[in-house]
Every structure is written in structure tokens, then in C-alpha cells.
Amino acid sequence: MAWTGKILRVNLSDGVITSEALNREWADQYLGQRGLGSK
């Protein structure tokens, strides 16, 4: 797994997948702890 500075949003209801730039505050707050998807 590589760090790309992006987040993948998956909307299962609509079947839409989008790639976005990762908010740096989120990365600093969550990555390296329990993970970004835990909150």
C-alpha cells in the first residue's frame, strides 16, 4: 500500500466512486493512529 495523498469515496447507493485530495488535517489527526476510516 502506498501513500498517494488521496482518499477514495465510494457511494454504494448510487454506485459512484470518486477520488479526492486528502485533507491534510484529517491525515495528521487520524493516519498513524487507528486509521482514517475509524471515525
Secondary structure, DSSP 8 states (H G I E B T S, - for coil): ----SEEEEEETTTTEEEEEE--HHHHHHHTTTT-GGG-
